[in-house]
Amino acid sequence: MRLTDIFKLSIRMFKARTSRTLLTILGMSIGIGAILFLVSFGYGLQKTLLERITTSESLLTLDVTEKKSGDAFLDNEMLEEINQMEEVEEVSPSYQVISRGSLGGIYVDMSSIVANPSFFRLGGISVEKGELINNDNEKGVVITSALADIFGKKYEELIGEEISFVFHIPKQGETNSQEEKSSSQENKAEDDYEKISPDTKYKIIGVIKKDSSLAYINSNSLKNLKIDRYAQFKVKSVSNDKMEIVRDKLLNKGLQVSSLSETVDQANKVFRVVQIVLMIFGVIALVVSAIGMFNTMTIALLERTEEIGIMKSIGASNLAISLMFVMEASIMGILGGIAGVFIGFLGGEIFNLGVNAIACRFGGESVDLFYIPYWFIATIIIFAGVVGFLTGVVPARRASQLDPLDALRYK
């Protein structure tokens, strides 16, 4: 028998047993749809999280701070040494000062991060509203959402508002090395600090989503402070391959080094486990569907036993009989896979729409919770075809081994 003849015999089930065939394909598509829905949900959560905490430059950046009990200091001399490293492309220093901000008659004790505009770019920091500090507007200030809540205004209302600061600079010229300060540090004796009240009126230009009460100020607007100790360096390496070399050099200098790429790697490991767990639940649904398809193929074998006897008696080979059943099961599997992709995609869109509607209703923001890589779509359709093929192997073998005389006598 020619392959085209075998194919035509394989697709007869759509005419002869239309309802049963479509229900079998539907069962397979639900299993495939469940896998696609759950796995794409895992990919979507991973993509949404990583997009919010990373940029391509932040993955090449190391966060450098002083050790609590170390002899290495983040001063101008160290800044110059790091800049001279051939593996380093850029260094962005920042320091933190205790300050009091005033806006609309409200006074708030806070910490101010004084940095270059590159600090945000290398740190992968983005604004919730407005824009980041830049050199075109040196008096622009970015505040955190926690500080915005204290002022009691919506983010949109704060953009463009003027804010003034009073800075408390340690007389020893030391700056704090950590972003979060304890109340004991903030309540030191006033004699230890020099109070500086610049006449500069700053303007809020952006709001960052963060739980700490912080204000970010362009360092160019506070050159008169003459700070010679920094809280942190953001050191960008020239390439991913050079990051370890830069890290080792900084560690050898007695500094403390961390990177966002380490956090991303840990997050990816966690999400891989989540994706596997979700896939297992989907596979369970697929196994149930595969059992239903196997049952359909077994019934088809019993119904066509006499037909198989006739085919064998007029010269059909065992291979042709086997191919007919295997091809029929594979076609149903592939069609179930294609339908499953549409079901999984549609289910994800509906679920995502519902979640975003609820989030927006309660003041949240819309996010895309589902992401489907193209390679995964192709893989899952092929996988569905393989599952269909496997469910047809046993019925195909039994059909090929039937004795023509026994088959013709079967009722």
SULRA-V637559 format. One record per pair of residues at least 24 apart in sequence whose ideal C-beta (glycine too) atoms are under 10 Angstrom apart, sorted by the first residue. I is the first residue (numbers start at 0). GAP is how many residues later the second one is. Records with the same first field share a line. If there is no record, write none. Layout:
BEGIN
I->GAP + GAP
END
This chain:
BEGIN
0->310 + 314 + 315 + 316 + 318 + 319 + 320 + 322 + 323
1->318
2->317 + 320 + 324
4->311 + 315 + 319
5->310 + 313 + 314 + 315 + 316 + 317 + 318 + 319 + 320 + 321 + 322
6->316 + 317 + 320 + 321 + 324
7->316
8->295 + 298 + 302 + 307 + 311 + 312 + 314 + 315 + 316 + 318 + 319
9->313 + 314 + 315 + 316 + 317 + 318 + 319 + 320 + 321 + 322 + 382
10->316 + 317 + 320 + 321
11->292 + 312 + 316
12->283 + 284 + 287 + 291 + 315 + 318 + 319
13->317 + 318 + 321
15->284 + 287 + 288
16->279 + 282 + 283 + 286
19->276 + 279 + 280
20->275 + 279 + 307 + 310 + 311 + 314
21->310 + 313 + 317
22->269 + 273
23->265 + 268 + 269 + 270 + 271 + 272 + 273 + 276 + 305 + 308 + 309 + 311 + 312 + 364 + 367
24->264 + 268 + 271 + 306 + 307 + 308 + 309 + 310 + 311 + 312 + 313 + 314 + 315 + 359 + 363
25->263 + 266 + 309 + 310 + 313 + 314 + 317
26->258 + 259 + 261 + 262 + 263 + 264 + 265 + 266 + 268 + 269 + 305 + 309
27->258 + 261 + 262 + 264 + 265 + 268 + 304 + 305 + 306 + 307 + 308 + 309 + 311 + 312 + 356 + 359 + 360 + 363
28->260 + 306 + 307 + 308 + 309 + 310 + 311 + 312 + 313 + 314 + 315 + 355
29->255 + 256 + 258 + 259 + 262 + 306 + 309 + 310 + 313 + 314
30->251 + 252 + 253 + 254 + 255 + 256 + 257 + 258 + 259 + 261 + 262 + 305 + 306 + 309 + 312 + 353 + 356
31->250 + 253 + 254 + 257 + 301 + 304 + 305 + 306 + 307 + 308 + 309 + 310 + 311 + 312 + 348 + 349 + 351 + 352 + 355
32->249 + 252 + 253 + 256 + 303 + 304 + 306 + 307 + 308 + 309 + 310 + 311 + 312 + 313 + 314 + 315 + 347
33->244 + 245 + 247 + 248 + 249 + 250 + 251 + 252 + 254 + 255 + 306 + 309 + 310 + 313
34->243 + 244 + 245 + 246 + 247 + 248 + 249 + 250 + 251 + 302 + 305 + 306 + 309 + 341 + 345 + 348 + 349
35->243 + 246 + 301 + 304 + 305 + 306 + 307 + 308 + 309 + 311 + 312 + 334 + 336 + 340 + 341 + 344 + 345
36->241 + 244 + 245 + 248 + 303 + 306 + 307 + 308 + 309 + 310 + 311 + 314 + 333 + 335
37->236 + 237 + 239 + 240 + 241 + 242 + 243 + 244 + 245 + 247 + 306 + 309 + 310
38->235 + 236 + 237 + 239 + 240 + 242 + 243 + 305 + 331 + 332 + 333 + 334 + 337 + 341
39->235 + 238 + 304 + 305 + 307 + 308 + 329 + 330 + 331 + 332 + 333 + 336 + 337
40->233 + 234 + 237 + 303 + 306 + 307 + 310 + 311 + 328 + 329 + 330 + 331
41->229 + 230 + 231 + 232 + 233 + 234 + 235 + 236 + 237 + 327 + 328 + 329
42->228 + 231 + 232 + 235 + 326 + 327 + 328 + 329 + 330 + 333
43->304 + 308 + 323 + 324 + 325 + 326 + 327 + 328
44->226 + 229 + 230 + 233 + 322 + 324 + 325 + 326
45->221 + 222 + 224 + 225 + 226 + 228 + 229 + 325
46->224 + 320 + 321 + 322 + 323 + 324 + 326
47->319 + 320 + 321 + 322 + 323
48->215 + 218 + 221 + 222 + 318
49->74 + 210 + 213 + 214 + 217 + 218 + 221
50->73 + 75 + 316 + 317
51->72 + 74 + 157 + 315
52->70 + 71 + 72 + 73 + 207 + 210 + 211 + 214
53->70 + 206 + 207 + 209 + 210 + 213
54->65 + 66 + 67 + 68 + 69 + 70 + 71 + 205
55->68
56->32 + 33 + 61 + 64 + 65 + 66 + 67 + 177 + 179
57->62 + 63 + 64 + 65 + 66 + 67 + 176 + 178 + 201 + 202 + 203 + 206
58->65 + 177 + 181 + 184 + 200 + 201 + 202 + 205 + 206
59->29 + 30 + 62 + 175 + 176 + 177 + 178 + 179 + 180 + 182 + 183 + 186 + 199 + 200 + 201
60->28 + 29 + 30 + 31 + 57 + 60 + 61 + 62 + 63 + 172 + 173 + 174 + 175 + 176 + 182 + 198 + 199 + 200
61->26 + 29 + 60 + 171 + 172 + 173 + 174 + 175 + 181 + 184 + 185 + 188 + 193 + 195 + 196 + 197 + 198 + 199 + 200
62->59 + 60 + 169 + 170 + 171 + 172 + 193 + 194 + 195 + 196 + 197
63->27 + 29 + 166 + 168 + 169 + 170 + 171 + 182 + 183 + 186 + 187 + 189 + 191 + 192 + 193 + 194 + 195
64->112 + 113 + 114 + 165 + 166 + 167 + 168 + 190 + 191 + 192 + 193
65->111 + 112 + 163 + 164 + 165 + 166 + 167 + 188 + 189 + 190
66->110 + 184 + 187 + 188 + 189
67->109 + 110 + 188
69->183 + 184 + 185 + 186
70->182 + 183
71->178 + 180 + 181 + 182 + 183 + 184
72->101 + 104 + 155 + 156 + 157 + 181 + 182
73->101 + 103 + 154 + 155 + 156 + 157 + 158 + 159 + 181
74->98 + 152 + 153 + 154 + 155
75->151 + 152 + 153 + 154
76->151
77->151 + 152 + 155 + 172 + 175 + 176 + 177
78->149 + 151 + 154 + 156
80->168 + 169 + 172
81->151 + 153 + 164 + 167 + 168 + 171 + 173
82->150 + 152
84->150 + 152 + 153 + 157 + 160 + 161 + 164 + 165
85->152 + 156 + 159 + 160
86->148 + 150 + 151 + 152 + 154 + 155 + 156 + 157 + 158 + 159 + 160 + 162
87->147 + 148 + 149 + 150 + 154 + 157 + 158 + 161 + 162
88->33 + 146 + 147 + 148 + 149 + 150 + 153 + 157
89->26 + 28 + 31 + 32 + 144 + 145 + 146 + 147 + 148
90->25 + 27 + 31 + 142 + 143 + 144 + 145
91->24 + 25 + 26 + 27 + 28 + 29 + 30 + 31 + 127 + 140 + 141 + 142 + 143 + 144
92->25 + 26 + 126 + 134 + 136 + 137 + 138 + 139 + 140 + 141 + 142
93->24 + 25 + 29 + 81 + 85 + 122 + 123 + 125 + 136 + 137 + 138 + 139 + 140
94->79 + 80 + 81 + 82 + 124 + 127 + 130 + 132 + 133 + 134 + 135 + 136 + 137
95->79 + 80 + 81 + 82 + 83 + 84 + 85 + 118 + 131 + 134 + 135 + 136
96->68 + 70 + 71 + 72 + 73 + 78 + 79 + 96 + 99 + 120 + 125 + 128 + 130 + 134
97->68 + 69 + 70 + 71 + 72 + 77 + 78 + 83 + 87 + 88 + 90 + 95
98->66 + 67 + 68 + 69 + 70 + 97 + 115 + 116 + 118
99->64 + 65 + 66 + 67 + 68 + 95 + 97
100->40 + 42 + 46 + 49 + 50 + 62 + 63 + 64 + 65 + 101 + 103 + 112 + 114
101->60 + 61 + 62 + 63 + 64
102->40 + 44 + 45 + 47 + 48 + 49 + 50 + 55 + 58 + 59 + 60 + 61 + 99 + 101
103->47 + 48 + 49 + 54 + 57 + 58 + 59
105->44 + 45 + 46 + 47 + 57
106->57 + 59
107->35 + 39 + 42 + 43 + 55 + 105 + 107
108->41 + 57 + 59 + 72 + 74 + 77 + 78 + 104
109->33 + 34 + 36 + 37 + 40 + 55 + 71 + 76 + 102 + 103 + 104 + 105
110->36 + 65 + 67 + 68 + 69 + 70 + 74 + 75 + 101 + 102 + 103 + 104 + 120
111->29 + 31 + 53 + 55 + 102 + 103 + 104 + 105 + 110
112->29 + 31 + 66 + 99 + 101 + 102 + 103 + 104 + 106 + 118 + 119
113->53 + 61 + 101 + 102 + 103 + 104 + 105 + 106 + 107 + 108 + 111 + 113 + 116 + 117
114->101 + 102 + 103 + 104 + 115 + 116 + 117 + 119
115->102 + 103 + 104 + 118
116->99 + 101 + 102 + 103
117->116 + 118
118->97 + 99 + 100 + 113 + 114 + 115
119->86 + 88 + 96 + 114
120->113 + 115
121->111 + 112 + 113 + 114 + 138
122->109 + 111 + 137
123->136 + 140
124->83 + 84 + 85 + 91
125->80 + 82 + 83
126->28 + 32 + 78 + 79 + 80 + 81 + 82 + 89
127->27 + 78 + 79 + 80 + 81 + 82 + 237
128->25 + 26 + 27 + 29 + 30 + 75 + 76 + 77 + 78 + 79 + 80
129->25 + 26 + 28 + 29 + 30 + 74 + 75 + 76 + 77 + 78
130->28 + 74 + 75
131->73 + 74 + 76 + 84 + 86
132->72 + 73 + 83 + 84 + 85 + 86 + 87 + 88
133->71 + 72 + 84
134->83 + 85
136->65 + 66 + 68 + 81 + 84
137->62 + 64 + 79 + 80 + 81 + 82 + 83 + 84 + 85
138->61 + 62 + 63 + 64 + 66 + 78 + 79 + 81 + 82
139->62 + 63 + 64 + 65 + 66 + 76 + 77 + 78 + 81
140->24 + 61 + 62 + 63 + 64 + 65 + 74 + 75 + 76 + 77 + 80
141->62 + 63 + 64 + 65 + 66 + 72 + 73 + 74 + 75 + 76
142->59 + 61 + 62 + 63 + 64 + 65 + 67 + 70 + 71 + 72 + 73 + 74
143->63 + 64 + 65 + 66 + 67 + 68 + 69 + 70 + 71 + 72
144->62 + 63 + 64 + 65 + 66 + 67 + 68
145->62 + 63 + 64 + 65 + 66 + 67 + 68
146->57 + 60 + 61 + 63 + 65 + 66 + 67 + 68
147->56 + 59 + 60 + 61 + 62 + 65
148->62 + 64
149->63
150->53
152->51
153->53
154->49 + 51 + 52 + 54
155->51
156->47
157->46 + 47 + 48 + 49
158->44 + 45 + 46 + 47 + 48
159->43 + 44 + 45
160->41 + 42 + 43 + 44
161->39 + 40 + 41 + 42
162->38 + 39 + 40 + 41 + 52
163->33 + 34 + 35 + 36 + 37 + 38
164->31 + 32 + 33 + 35 + 36 + 37 + 50 + 52 + 57
165->29 + 30 + 31 + 32
166->26 + 27 + 28 + 29 + 30 + 31 + 50 + 55 + 58
167->24 + 25 + 26 + 27 + 28
168->24 + 25 + 26 + 27 + 56 + 57 + 58
169->24 + 57 + 59
171->57
172->52 + 53 + 54 + 55 + 56
173->53 + 54 + 55
174->50 + 52 + 53 + 54 + 55 + 56 + 57
175->53 + 55
176->52 + 53 + 54 + 55 + 79
177->53 + 54
178->31 + 33 + 35 + 52 + 53
179->31 + 32 + 34
180->31
193->31
195->26 + 28 + 29
197->24 + 26 + 27
199->24
208->156
231->24
232->24
233->26
234->24
281->58 + 62 + 98
282->100 + 104
285->50 + 54 + 94 + 97 + 98 + 101
286->100
288->44 + 47 + 51 + 95 + 98 + 99 + 102
289->39 + 43 + 46 + 94 + 97 + 98 + 100 + 101
290->100
291->99
292->36 + 39 + 40 + 43 + 94 + 95 + 97 + 98 + 99
293->35 + 93 + 94 + 96 + 97 + 98 + 99 + 100 + 101
294->96 + 100
295->32 + 33 + 36 + 95 + 96 + 99
296->28 + 29 + 31 + 32 + 35 + 91 + 94 + 95 + 96 + 97 + 98 + 99 + 101 + 102
297->93 + 96 + 97 + 100
298->96
299->25 + 28 + 29 + 92 + 95 + 99
300->24 + 91 + 93 + 94 + 95 + 97 + 98 + 101
301->93 + 96 + 108
303->91 + 95 + 98 + 103 + 106
304->93 + 94 + 97 + 101 + 102 + 103 + 104 + 105 + 106
305->101 + 102 + 103 + 104 + 105
306->92 + 100 + 101
307->90 + 91 + 92 + 94 + 96 + 99 + 100 + 102
308->93 + 94 + 95 + 96 + 97 + 98 + 99 + 100 + 101
309->94 + 97 + 98
310->88 + 93 + 96
311->87 + 88 + 90 + 91 + 92 + 93 + 95 + 96
312->91 + 92 + 94 + 95
313->90
315->84 + 88
316->83
317->78 + 79 + 81 + 82 + 83 + 84
318->77 + 81
319->80
320->75 + 76 + 77 + 78 + 79 + 80 + 81
321->70 + 71 + 73 + 74 + 75 + 76 + 77 + 78 + 79
322->69 + 73 + 77
323->68 + 72 + 75 + 76
324->66 + 67 + 68 + 69 + 70 + 71 + 72 + 73 + 74 + 75
325->62 + 63 + 64 + 65 + 66 + 67 + 69 + 70 + 71 + 73
326->61 + 62 + 65 + 69
327->60 + 64 + 67 + 68
328->56 + 58 + 59 + 60 + 61 + 62 + 63 + 64 + 65 + 66 + 67
329->54 + 55 + 56 + 57 + 58 + 59 + 60 + 61 + 62
330->54 + 57 + 58 + 61
331->52 + 53 + 55 + 56 + 59 + 60
332->48 + 49 + 50 + 51 + 52 + 53 + 54 + 55 + 56 + 57 + 58 + 59
333->47 + 48 + 50 + 51 + 52 + 53 + 54 + 55
334->46 + 49 + 50 + 53
335->45 + 48 + 49 + 51 + 52
336->40 + 41 + 42 + 43 + 44 + 45 + 46 + 47 + 48 + 49 + 50 + 51
337->39 + 42 + 43 + 46 + 47
338->45
339->40 + 41 + 44
340->31 + 35 + 36 + 37 + 39 + 40 + 43
343->26 + 28 + 33 + 36
344->25 + 27 + 32
347->24
END
